[in-house]
Amino acid sequence: MSSLFVGDYKYLDYNSDGTINVLDKYPGKGLTYPPIVYSFSGGFTWKGFDFNFMFAGNQGKYVQYNQAWEN
């Protein structure tokens, strides 16, 4: 196995059959819809220019990265 780097995926053989394939899908921790949604916005005017900004995000959402694939 080659070295793993930050951002690489590491797959596990969940059913212990000696090969990693589509049968090794396993749900990750989290929910389909995020239980926490947040946002922050603001703005100001300076010398006739308007500046607006918005930050938004969520926490606790599960995303399935290991879609159907074969070894």
PDB file with SEQRES, HELIX, SHEET and CRYST1 records, atoms N, CA, C and O in Angstrom:
SEQRES   1 A   71  MET SER SER LEU PHE VAL GLY ASP TYR LYS TYR LEU ASP          
SEQRES   2 A   71  TYR ASN SER ASP GLY THR ILE ASN VAL LEU ASP LYS TYR          
SEQRES   3 A   71  PRO GLY LYS GLY LEU THR TYR PRO PRO ILE VAL TYR SER          
SEQRES   4 A   71  PHE SER GLY GLY PHE THR TRP LYS GLY PHE ASP PHE ASN          
SEQRES   5 A   71  PHE MET PHE ALA GLY ASN GLN GLY LYS TYR VAL GLN TYR          
SEQRES   6 A   71  ASN GLN ALA TRP GLU ASN                                      
HELIX    1 AA1 VAL A   22  ASP A   24  5                                   3    
SHEET    1 AA1 2 ILE A  36  TRP A  46  0                                        
SHEET    2 AA1 2 PHE A  49  GLN A  59 -1                                        
CRYST1    1.000    1.000    1.000  90.00  90.00  90.00 P 1           1          
ATOM      1  N   MET A   1       0.840  -1.176   0.000  1.00  0.00           N  
ATOM      2  CA  MET A   1       0.000   0.000   0.000  1.00  0.00           C  
ATOM      3  C   MET A   1       0.884   1.236   0.000  1.00  0.00           C  
ATOM      4  O   MET A   1       1.880   1.288   0.722  1.00  0.00           O  
ATOM      5  N   SER A   2       0.533   2.219  -0.793  1.00  0.00           N  
ATOM      6  CA  SER A   2       1.326   3.438  -0.870  1.00  0.00           C  
ATOM      7  C   SER A   2       1.029   4.337   0.329  1.00  0.00           C  
ATOM      8  O   SER A   2       0.077   4.109   1.075  1.00  0.00           O  
ATOM      9  N   SER A   3       1.844   5.336   0.491  1.00  0.00           N  
ATOM     10  CA  SER A   3       1.676   6.271   1.609  1.00  0.00           C  
ATOM     11  C   SER A   3       0.408   7.086   1.436  1.00  0.00           C  
ATOM     12  O   SER A   3       0.035   7.447   0.320  1.00  0.00           O  
ATOM     13  N   LEU A   4      -0.249   7.373   2.548  1.00  0.00           N  
ATOM     14  CA  LEU A   4      -1.437   8.219   2.528  1.00  0.00           C  
ATOM     15  C   LEU A   4      -1.030   9.655   2.812  1.00  0.00           C  
ATOM     16  O   LEU A   4      -0.131   9.906   3.615  1.00  0.00           O  
ATOM     17  N   PHE A   5      -1.687  10.586   2.160  1.00  0.00           N  
ATOM     18  CA  PHE A   5      -1.452  12.004   2.356  1.00  0.00           C  
ATOM     19  C   PHE A   5      -2.722  12.643   2.887  1.00  0.00           C  
ATOM     20  O   PHE A   5      -3.790  12.034   2.830  1.00  0.00           O  
ATOM     21  N   VAL A   6      -2.622  13.850   3.397  1.00  0.00           N  
ATOM     22  CA  VAL A   6      -3.785  14.567   3.901  1.00  0.00           C  
ATOM     23  C   VAL A   6      -4.814  14.703   2.786  1.00  0.00           C  
ATOM     24  O   VAL A   6      -4.492  15.161   1.690  1.00  0.00           O  
ATOM     25  N   GLY A   7      -6.045  14.306   3.066  1.00  0.00           N  
ATOM     26  CA  GLY A   7      -7.108  14.367   2.073  1.00  0.00           C  
ATOM     27  C   GLY A   7      -7.345  13.063   1.340  1.00  0.00           C  
ATOM     28  O   GLY A   7      -8.345  12.938   0.634  1.00  0.00           O  
ATOM     29  N   ASP A   8      -6.459  12.084   1.483  1.00  0.00           N  
ATOM     30  CA  ASP A   8      -6.643  10.780   0.845  1.00  0.00           C  
ATOM     31  C   ASP A   8      -7.727   9.987   1.562  1.00  0.00           C  
ATOM     32  O   ASP A   8      -7.952  10.169   2.759  1.00  0.00           O  
ATOM     33  N   TYR A   9      -8.391   9.112   0.828  1.00  0.00           N  
ATOM     34  CA  TYR A   9      -9.377   8.216   1.415  1.00  0.00           C  
ATOM     35  C   TYR A   9      -8.695   6.911   1.801  1.00  0.00           C  
ATOM     36  O   TYR A   9      -7.812   6.431   1.091  1.00  0.00           O  
ATOM     37  N   LYS A  10      -9.105   6.344   2.923  1.00  0.00           N  
ATOM     38  CA  LYS A  10      -8.591   5.055   3.359  1.00  0.00           C  
ATOM     39  C   LYS A  10      -9.798   4.124   3.487  1.00  0.00           C  
ATOM     40  O   LYS A  10     -10.721   4.409   4.249  1.00  0.00           O  
ATOM     41  N   TYR A  11      -9.795   3.029   2.756  1.00  0.00           N  
ATOM     42  CA  TYR A  11     -10.922   2.109   2.751  1.00  0.00           C  
ATOM     43  C   TYR A  11     -10.642   0.920   3.654  1.00  0.00           C  
ATOM     44  O   TYR A  11      -9.502   0.470   3.772  1.00  0.00           O  
ATOM     45  N   LEU A  12     -11.694   0.416   4.290  1.00  0.00           N  
ATOM     46  CA  LEU A  12     -11.577  -0.739   5.172  1.00  0.00           C  
ATOM     47  C   LEU A  12     -12.360  -1.908   4.598  1.00  0.00           C  
ATOM     48  O   LEU A  12     -13.363  -1.722   3.909  1.00  0.00           O  
ATOM     49  N   ASP A  13     -11.896  -3.095   4.885  1.00  0.00           N  
ATOM     50  CA  ASP A  13     -12.576  -4.321   4.470  1.00  0.00           C  
ATOM     51  C   ASP A  13     -13.567  -4.705   5.576  1.00  0.00           C  
ATOM     52  O   ASP A  13     -13.254  -5.529   6.435  1.00  0.00           O  
ATOM     53  N   TYR A  14     -14.768  -4.101   5.549  1.00  0.00           N  
ATOM     54  CA  TYR A  14     -15.740  -4.283   6.630  1.00  0.00           C  
ATOM     55  C   TYR A  14     -16.269  -5.703   6.739  1.00  0.00           C  
ATOM     56  O   TYR A  14     -16.529  -6.177   7.845  1.00  0.00           O  
ATOM     57  N   ASN A  15     -16.435  -6.393   5.614  1.00  0.00           N  
ATOM     58  CA  ASN A  15     -16.981  -7.758   5.699  1.00  0.00           C  
ATOM     59  C   ASN A  15     -15.883  -8.825   5.774  1.00  0.00           C  
ATOM     60  O   ASN A  15     -16.184 -10.018   5.748  1.00  0.00           O  
ATOM     61  N   SER A  16     -14.634  -8.416   5.866  1.00  0.00           N  
ATOM     62  CA  SER A  16     -13.477  -9.316   6.077  1.00  0.00           C  
ATOM     63  C   SER A  16     -13.392 -10.465   5.074  1.00  0.00           C  
ATOM     64  O   SER A  16     -13.084 -11.597   5.446  1.00  0.00           O  
ATOM     65  N   ASP A  17     -13.666 -10.173   3.807  1.00  0.00           N  
ATOM     66  CA  ASP A  17     -13.545 -11.209   2.787  1.00  0.00           C  
ATOM     67  C   ASP A  17     -12.210 -11.149   2.051  1.00  0.00           C  
ATOM     68  O   ASP A  17     -11.985 -11.920   1.118  1.00  0.00           O  
ATOM     69  N   GLY A  18     -11.316 -10.237   2.462  1.00  0.00           N  
ATOM     70  CA  GLY A  18      -9.991 -10.153   1.870  1.00  0.00           C  
ATOM     71  C   GLY A  18      -9.882  -9.230   0.680  1.00  0.00           C  
ATOM     72  O   GLY A  18      -8.788  -9.053   0.144  1.00  0.00           O  
ATOM     73  N   THR A  19     -10.980  -8.635   0.248  1.00  0.00           N  
ATOM     74  CA  THR A  19     -10.952  -7.697  -0.871  1.00  0.00           C  
ATOM     75  C   THR A  19     -11.857  -6.509  -0.559  1.00  0.00           C  
ATOM     76  O   THR A  19     -12.878  -6.651   0.114  1.00  0.00           O  
ATOM     77  N   ILE A  20     -11.472  -5.346  -1.055  1.00  0.00           N  
ATOM     78  CA  ILE A  20     -12.290  -4.148  -0.858  1.00  0.00           C  
ATOM     79  C   ILE A  20     -13.089  -3.927  -2.123  1.00  0.00           C  
ATOM     80  O   ILE A  20     -12.526  -3.669  -3.187  1.00  0.00           O  
ATOM     81  N   ASN A  21     -14.417  -4.028  -2.006  1.00  0.00           N  
ATOM     82  CA  ASN A  21     -15.303  -3.842  -3.149  1.00  0.00           C  
ATOM     83  C   ASN A  21     -16.592  -3.181  -2.687  1.00  0.00           C  
ATOM     84  O   ASN A  21     -16.665  -2.661  -1.573  1.00  0.00           O  
ATOM     85  N   VAL A  22     -17.597  -3.200  -3.532  1.00  0.00           N  
ATOM     86  CA  VAL A  22     -18.861  -2.516  -3.254  1.00  0.00           C  
ATOM     87  C   VAL A  22     -19.598  -3.117  -2.054  1.00  0.00           C  
ATOM     88  O   VAL A  22     -20.458  -2.456  -1.472  1.00  0.00           O  
ATOM     89  N   LEU A  23     -19.280  -4.343  -1.678  1.00  0.00           N  
ATOM     90  CA  LEU A  23     -19.920  -4.978  -0.530  1.00  0.00           C  
ATOM     91  C   LEU A  23     -19.404  -4.425   0.805  1.00  0.00           C  
ATOM     92  O   LEU A  23     -19.945  -4.752   1.862  1.00  0.00           O  
ATOM     93  N   ASP A  24     -18.380  -3.605   0.759  1.00  0.00           N  
ATOM     94  CA  ASP A  24     -17.802  -3.038   1.977  1.00  0.00           C  
ATOM     95  C   ASP A  24     -18.369  -1.663   2.322  1.00  0.00           C  
ATOM     96  O   ASP A  24     -17.810  -0.968   3.171  1.00  0.00           O  
ATOM     97  N   LYS A  25     -19.459  -1.261   1.688  1.00  0.00           N  
ATOM     98  CA  LYS A  25     -20.066   0.026   2.013  1.00  0.00           C  
ATOM     99  C   LYS A  25     -20.537   0.019   3.460  1.00  0.00           C  
ATOM    100  O   LYS A  25     -21.104  -0.963   3.941  1.00  0.00           O  
ATOM    101  N   TYR A  26     -20.296   1.110   4.132  1.00  0.00           N  
ATOM    102  CA  TYR A  26     -20.675   1.228   5.533  1.00  0.00           C  
ATOM    103  C   TYR A  26     -21.061   2.680   5.786  1.00  0.00           C  
ATOM    104  O   TYR A  26     -20.329   3.583   5.382  1.00  0.00           O  
ATOM    105  N   PRO A  27     -22.189   2.928   6.443  1.00  0.00           N  
ATOM    106  CA  PRO A  27     -22.604   4.323   6.651  1.00  0.00           C  
ATOM    107  C   PRO A  27     -21.663   5.053   7.606  1.00  0.00           C  
ATOM    108  O   PRO A  27     -21.237   4.496   8.618  1.00  0.00           O  
ATOM    109  N   GLY A  28     -21.349   6.278   7.280  1.00  0.00           N  
ATOM    110  CA  GLY A  28     -20.514   7.098   8.144  1.00  0.00           C  
ATOM    111  C   GLY A  28     -21.352   7.745   9.230  1.00  0.00           C  
ATOM    112  O   GLY A  28     -22.581   7.698   9.196  1.00  0.00           O  
ATOM    113  N   LYS A  29     -20.676   8.347  10.186  1.00  0.00           N  
ATOM    114  CA  LYS A  29     -21.354   8.984  11.300  1.00  0.00           C  
ATOM    115  C   LYS A  29     -21.972  10.303  10.840  1.00  0.00           C  
ATOM    116  O   LYS A  29     -21.309  11.109  10.187  1.00  0.00           O  
ATOM    117  N   GLY A  30     -23.221  10.517  11.175  1.00  0.00           N  
ATOM    118  CA  GLY A  30     -23.894  11.764  10.830  1.00  0.00           C  
ATOM    119  C   GLY A  30     -25.287  11.503  10.304  1.00  0.00           C  
ATOM    120  O   GLY A  30     -25.737  10.358  10.263  1.00  0.00           O  
ATOM    121  N   LEU A  31     -25.969  12.557   9.904  1.00  0.00           N  
ATOM    122  CA  LEU A  31     -27.338  12.488   9.431  1.00  0.00           C  
ATOM    123  C   LEU A  31     -27.424  12.950   7.981  1.00  0.00           C  
ATOM    124  O   LEU A  31     -26.525  13.629   7.484  1.00  0.00           O  
ATOM    125  N   THR A  32     -28.511  12.577   7.305  1.00  0.00           N  
ATOM    126  CA  THR A  32     -28.714  13.013   5.928  1.00  0.00           C  
ATOM    127  C   THR A  32     -28.936  14.517   5.856  1.00  0.00           C  
ATOM    128  O   THR A  32     -28.432  15.181   4.950  1.00  0.00           O  
ATOM    129  N   TYR A  33     -29.689  15.054   6.806  1.00  0.00           N  
ATOM    130  CA  TYR A  33     -29.939  16.489   6.870  1.00  0.00           C  
ATOM    131  C   TYR A  33     -29.228  17.047   8.101  1.00  0.00           C  
ATOM    132  O   TYR A  33     -29.288  16.442   9.171  1.00  0.00           O  
ATOM    133  N   PRO A  34     -28.563  18.179   7.968  1.00  0.00           N  
ATOM    134  CA  PRO A  34     -27.774  18.701   9.090  1.00  0.00           C  
ATOM    135  C   PRO A  34     -28.661  19.145  10.253  1.00  0.00           C  
ATOM    136  O   PRO A  34     -29.638  19.863  10.039  1.00  0.00           O  
ATOM    137  N   PRO A  35     -28.339  18.733  11.473  1.00  0.00           N  
ATOM    138  CA  PRO A  35     -29.123  19.172  12.626  1.00  0.00           C  
ATOM    139  C   PRO A  35     -28.811  20.609  13.044  1.00  0.00           C  
ATOM    140  O   PRO A  35     -29.611  21.244  13.731  1.00  0.00           O  
ATOM    141  N   ILE A  36     -27.658  21.119  12.635  1.00  0.00           N  
ATOM    142  CA  ILE A  36     -27.271  22.487  12.978  1.00  0.00           C  
ATOM    143  C   ILE A  36     -26.970  23.246  11.695  1.00  0.00           C  
ATOM    144  O   ILE A  36     -26.086  22.865  10.928  1.00  0.00           O  
ATOM    145  N   VAL A  37     -27.709  24.319  11.470  1.00  0.00           N  
ATOM    146  CA  VAL A  37     -27.497  25.198  10.314  1.00  0.00           C  
ATOM    147  C   VAL A  37     -27.278  26.606  10.871  1.00  0.00           C  
ATOM    148  O   VAL A  37     -28.033  27.059  11.731  1.00  0.00           O  
ATOM    149  N   TYR A  38     -26.264  27.285  10.387  1.00  0.00           N  
ATOM    150  CA  TYR A  38     -25.977  28.617  10.911  1.00  0.00           C  
ATOM    151  C   TYR A  38     -25.618  29.566   9.780  1.00  0.00           C  
ATOM    152  O   TYR A  38     -25.174  29.145   8.712  1.00  0.00           O  
ATOM    153  N   SER A  39     -25.818  30.851  10.032  1.00  0.00           N  
ATOM    154  CA  SER A  39     -25.425  31.882   9.078  1.00  0.00           C  
ATOM    155  C   SER A  39     -25.194  33.192   9.827  1.00  0.00           C  
ATOM    156  O   SER A  39     -25.733  33.420  10.910  1.00  0.00           O  
ATOM    157  N   PHE A  40     -24.399  34.017   9.231  1.00  0.00           N  
ATOM    158  CA  PHE A  40     -24.082  35.324   9.787  1.00  0.00           C  
ATOM    159  C   PHE A  40     -23.928  36.273   8.610  1.00  0.00           C  
ATOM    160  O   PHE A  40     -23.191  35.984   7.668  1.00  0.00           O  
ATOM    161  N   SER A  41     -24.615  37.395   8.660  1.00  0.00           N  
ATOM    162  CA  SER A  41     -24.518  38.349   7.562  1.00  0.00           C  
ATOM    163  C   SER A  41     -24.433  39.762   8.117  1.00  0.00           C  
ATOM    164  O   SER A  41     -24.809  40.021   9.260  1.00  0.00           O  
ATOM    165  N   GLY A  42     -23.947  40.647   7.311  1.00  0.00           N  
ATOM    166  CA  GLY A  42     -23.832  42.044   7.710  1.00  0.00           C  
ATOM    167  C   GLY A  42     -23.441  42.894   6.520  1.00  0.00           C  
ATOM    168  O   GLY A  42     -23.254  42.400   5.408  1.00  0.00           O  
ATOM    169  N   GLY A  43     -23.325  44.148   6.774  1.00  0.00           N  
ATOM    170  CA  GLY A  43     -22.938  45.053   5.711  1.00  0.00           C  
ATOM    171  C   GLY A  43     -22.789  46.466   6.232  1.00  0.00           C  
ATOM    172  O   GLY A  43     -23.192  46.782   7.352  1.00  0.00           O  
ATOM    173  N   PHE A  44     -22.205  47.307   5.401  1.00  0.00           N  
ATOM    174  CA  PHE A  44     -22.064  48.721   5.763  1.00  0.00           C  
ATOM    175  C   PHE A  44     -21.878  49.534   4.489  1.00  0.00           C  
ATOM    176  O   PHE A  44     -21.564  48.997   3.427  1.00  0.00           O  
ATOM    177  N   THR A  45     -22.075  50.808   4.617  1.00  0.00           N  
ATOM    178  CA  THR A  45     -21.906  51.740   3.507  1.00  0.00           C  
ATOM    179  C   THR A  45     -20.766  52.686   3.852  1.00  0.00           C  
ATOM    180  O   THR A  45     -20.675  53.195   4.969  1.00  0.00           O  
ATOM    181  N   TRP A  46     -19.894  52.912   2.867  1.00  0.00           N  
ATOM    182  CA  TRP A  46     -18.751  53.789   3.077  1.00  0.00           C  
ATOM    183  C   TRP A  46     -18.509  54.597   1.808  1.00  0.00           C  
ATOM    184  O   TRP A  46     -18.231  54.026   0.753  1.00  0.00           O  
ATOM    185  N   LYS A  47     -18.610  55.892   1.901  1.00  0.00           N  
ATOM    186  CA  LYS A  47     -18.379  56.830   0.789  1.00  0.00           C  
ATOM    187  C   LYS A  47     -19.153  56.436  -0.471  1.00  0.00           C  
ATOM    188  O   LYS A  47     -18.609  56.450  -1.575  1.00  0.00           O  
ATOM    189  N   GLY A  48     -20.413  56.088  -0.292  1.00  0.00           N  
ATOM    190  CA  GLY A  48     -21.262  55.763  -1.432  1.00  0.00           C  
ATOM    191  C   GLY A  48     -21.148  54.329  -1.925  1.00  0.00           C  
ATOM    192  O   GLY A  48     -21.823  53.965  -2.888  1.00  0.00           O  
ATOM    193  N   PHE A  49     -20.314  53.499  -1.296  1.00  0.00           N  
ATOM    194  CA  PHE A  49     -20.180  52.095  -1.674  1.00  0.00           C  
ATOM    195  C   PHE A  49     -20.870  51.227  -0.624  1.00  0.00           C  
ATOM    196  O   PHE A  49     -20.753  51.481   0.575  1.00  0.00           O  
ATOM    197  N   ASP A  50     -21.576  50.223  -1.072  1.00  0.00           N  
ATOM    198  CA  ASP A  50     -22.219  49.272  -0.173  1.00  0.00           C  
ATOM    199  C   ASP A  50     -21.391  47.996  -0.104  1.00  0.00           C  
ATOM    200  O   ASP A  50     -21.016  47.445  -1.139  1.00  0.00           O  
ATOM    201  N   PHE A  51     -21.106  47.527   1.095  1.00  0.00           N  
ATOM    202  CA  PHE A  51     -20.378  46.285   1.314  1.00  0.00           C  
ATOM    203  C   PHE A  51     -21.280  45.334   2.096  1.00  0.00           C  
ATOM    204  O   PHE A  51     -21.763  45.676   3.175  1.00  0.00           O  
ATOM    205  N   ASN A  52     -21.502  44.161   1.558  1.00  0.00           N  
ATOM    206  CA  ASN A  52     -22.327  43.152   2.206  1.00  0.00           C  
ATOM    207  C   ASN A  52     -21.577  41.826   2.224  1.00  0.00           C  
ATOM    208  O   ASN A  52     -20.787  41.534   1.327  1.00  0.00           O  
ATOM    209  N   PHE A  53     -21.836  41.031   3.255  1.00  0.00           N  
ATOM    210  CA  PHE A  53     -21.202  39.717   3.339  1.00  0.00           C  
ATOM    211  C   PHE A  53     -22.146  38.750   4.046  1.00  0.00           C  
ATOM    212  O   PHE A  53     -23.027  39.153   4.806  1.00  0.00           O  
ATOM    213  N   MET A  54     -21.935  37.463   3.774  1.00  0.00           N  
ATOM    214  CA  MET A  54     -22.710  36.426   4.429  1.00  0.00           C  
ATOM    215  C   MET A  54     -21.865  35.169   4.551  1.00  0.00           C  
ATOM    216  O   MET A  54     -21.235  34.734   3.588  1.00  0.00           O  
ATOM    217  N   PHE A  55     -21.859  34.595   5.736  1.00  0.00           N  
ATOM    218  CA  PHE A  55     -21.208  33.315   6.004  1.00  0.00           C  
ATOM    219  C   PHE A  55     -22.305  32.324   6.367  1.00  0.00           C  
ATOM    220  O   PHE A  55     -23.187  32.645   7.164  1.00  0.00           O  
ATOM    221  N   ALA A  56     -22.263  31.136   5.800  1.00  0.00           N  
ATOM    222  CA  ALA A  56     -23.274  30.120   6.095  1.00  0.00           C  
ATOM    223  C   ALA A  56     -22.610  28.759   6.163  1.00  0.00           C  
ATOM    224  O   ALA A  56     -21.584  28.527   5.523  1.00  0.00           O  
ATOM    225  N   GLY A  57     -23.198  27.858   6.940  1.00  0.00           N  
ATOM    226  CA  GLY A  57     -22.646  26.514   7.040  1.00  0.00           C  
ATOM    227  C   GLY A  57     -23.587  25.583   7.770  1.00  0.00           C  
ATOM    228  O   GLY A  57     -24.672  25.978   8.196  1.00  0.00           O  
ATOM    229  N   ASN A  58     -23.159  24.346   7.909  1.00  0.00           N  
ATOM    230  CA  ASN A  58     -23.938  23.357   8.650  1.00  0.00           C  
ATOM    231  C   ASN A  58     -22.979  22.395   9.327  1.00  0.00           C  
ATOM    232  O   ASN A  58     -21.795  22.329   8.997  1.00  0.00           O  
ATOM    233  N   GLN A  59     -23.523  21.647  10.286  1.00  0.00           N  
ATOM    234  CA  GLN A  59     -22.693  20.717  11.044  1.00  0.00           C  
ATOM    235  C   GLN A  59     -23.471  19.436  11.294  1.00  0.00           C  
ATOM    236  O   GLN A  59     -24.663  19.479  11.599  1.00  0.00           O  
ATOM    237  N   GLY A  60     -22.795  18.288  11.165  1.00  0.00           N  
ATOM    238  CA  GLY A  60     -23.412  17.005  11.475  1.00  0.00           C  
ATOM    239  C   GLY A  60     -24.041  16.299  10.299  1.00  0.00           C  
ATOM    240  O   GLY A  60     -24.747  15.310  10.494  1.00  0.00           O  
ATOM    241  N   LYS A  61     -23.812  16.772   9.069  1.00  0.00           N  
ATOM    242  CA  LYS A  61     -24.411  16.140   7.892  1.00  0.00           C  
ATOM    243  C   LYS A  61     -23.528  15.004   7.409  1.00  0.00           C  
ATOM    244  O   LYS A  61     -22.304  15.129   7.370  1.00  0.00           O  
ATOM    245  N   TYR A  62     -24.150  13.904   7.047  1.00  0.00           N  
ATOM    246  CA  TYR A  62     -23.450  12.743   6.502  1.00  0.00           C  
ATOM    247  C   TYR A  62     -23.454  12.823   4.981  1.00  0.00           C  
ATOM    248  O   TYR A  62     -24.503  13.049   4.377  1.00  0.00           O  
ATOM    249  N   VAL A  63     -22.311  12.644   4.363  1.00  0.00           N  
ATOM    250  CA  VAL A  63     -22.199  12.601   2.912  1.00  0.00           C  
ATOM    251  C   VAL A  63     -21.537  11.284   2.556  1.00  0.00           C  
ATOM    252  O   VAL A  63     -20.486  10.949   3.102  1.00  0.00           O  
ATOM    253  N   GLN A  64     -22.144  10.531   1.641  1.00  0.00           N  
ATOM    254  CA  GLN A  64     -21.589   9.233   1.256  1.00  0.00           C  
ATOM    255  C   GLN A  64     -20.585   9.424   0.131  1.00  0.00           C  
ATOM    256  O   GLN A  64     -20.962   9.743  -0.997  1.00  0.00           O  
ATOM    257  N   TYR A  65     -19.300   9.229   0.438  1.00  0.00           N  
ATOM    258  CA  TYR A  65     -18.248   9.403  -0.554  1.00  0.00           C  
ATOM    259  C   TYR A  65     -17.957   8.126  -1.328  1.00  0.00           C  
ATOM    260  O   TYR A  65     -17.503   8.193  -2.470  1.00  0.00           O  
ATOM    261  N   ASN A  66     -18.205   6.978  -0.740  1.00  0.00           N  
ATOM    262  CA  ASN A  66     -17.851   5.732  -1.409  1.00  0.00           C  
ATOM    263  C   ASN A  66     -19.024   5.229  -2.247  1.00  0.00           C  
ATOM    264  O   ASN A  66     -19.749   4.318  -1.848  1.00  0.00           O  
ATOM    265  N   GLN A  67     -19.190   5.837  -3.403  1.00  0.00           N  
ATOM    266  CA  GLN A  67     -20.224   5.431  -4.334  1.00  0.00           C  
ATOM    267  C   GLN A  67     -19.837   4.089  -4.962  1.00  0.00           C  
ATOM    268  O   GLN A  67     -18.768   3.550  -4.676  1.00  0.00           O  
ATOM    269  N   ALA A  68     -20.699   3.563  -5.803  1.00  0.00           N  
ATOM    270  CA  ALA A  68     -20.456   2.239  -6.408  1.00  0.00           C  
ATOM    271  C   ALA A  68     -19.138   2.239  -7.198  1.00  0.00           C  
ATOM    272  O   ALA A  68     -18.923   3.081  -8.069  1.00  0.00           O  
ATOM    273  N   TRP A  69     -18.289   1.305  -6.884  1.00  0.00           N  
ATOM    274  CA  TRP A  69     -17.013   1.138  -7.584  1.00  0.00           C  
ATOM    275  C   TRP A  69     -16.581  -0.311  -7.454  1.00  0.00           C  
ATOM    276  O   TRP A  69     -17.041  -1.027  -6.565  1.00  0.00           O  
ATOM    277  N   GLU A  70     -15.722  -0.730  -8.319  1.00  0.00           N  
ATOM    278  CA  GLU A  70     -15.219  -2.120  -8.321  1.00  0.00           C  
ATOM    279  C   GLU A  70     -13.707  -2.087  -8.220  1.00  0.00           C  
ATOM    280  O   GLU A  70     -13.066  -1.141  -8.676  1.00  0.00           O  
ATOM    281  N   ASN A  71     -13.152  -3.104  -7.633  1.00  0.00           N  
ATOM    282  CA  ASN A  71     -11.713  -3.217  -7.499  1.00  0.00           C  
ATOM    283  C   ASN A  71     -11.073  -3.764  -8.737  1.00  0.00           C  
ATOM    284  O   ASN A  71      -9.853  -3.921  -8.784  1.00  0.00           O  
TER     285      ASN A  71                                                      
END                                                                             
